[in-house]
């Protein structure tokens, strides 16, 4: 695992440089989910793939930017699913973005995720590692990641990050979000999953939701590259991650690019979601 974390640190230092100086134009290609890829998405993907290909402990990798699984070492132990630059469309407006990594054993499924890592590229570069029973945050100082703190969620927070567009929400979801705001929660949503979830984690709690909607019944966020890695982080930090009705890590994956509705947060907010969704199943 150490080898993988060191490789991610190496990729983050190169990607930071690329975000600062690289081209934010669109490329002529689309990824598997039909998003037009930016030149930056493709460049970050290549950086990470090249670094992972050097690791003996890695059996297979799969990127959000690629259609298929890439085989690395037949005798490797770990499988890695990664989103090289989530929220890349925010780079041109200079908002924070991130890389996400889910580390799996045996197969790419929620029940087999064993660790996850994300890197936030904002005014500072920070890396969060969820492994065994801890969630640890590091910060890039010059060219070294320095340990800053362990992360733990409170039972209840103050922030609400509701994803997608309101005209596509189910009525019970809209009611839930309205009620949460009526109870005094503050809106904090940048449109970048990594900084939005990082903020809730650092500030101690709240709710991030990306539900199934009329235009996307199984949500937008991808299980292997986005949802499962953050579910690992949130559960390990003492919070919860659900699909509305159950732990999202129990949702089966039929295809590597499957999406799932998802809710991440501290216990009080997630219990509230469970109550509303169980009455509207
Ligand atoms: P992009 O990678 O297309 O910028 O999408 C970012 C993202 O996948 C995730 O980071 C956000 O949480 C989510 O989309 C925002 O989606 P909405 O704009 O539909 O709320």
Boltz pocket constraint, residues with backbone or C-beta under 6 A from the ligand:
constraints:
  - pocket:
      binder: B
      contacts: [[A, 35], [A, 85], [A, 86], [A, 87], [A, 88], [A, 89], [A, 90], [A, 162], [A, 163], [A, 164], [A, 165], [A, 191], [A, 192], [A, 193], [A, 194], [A, 220], [A, 221]]
      max_distance: 6.0
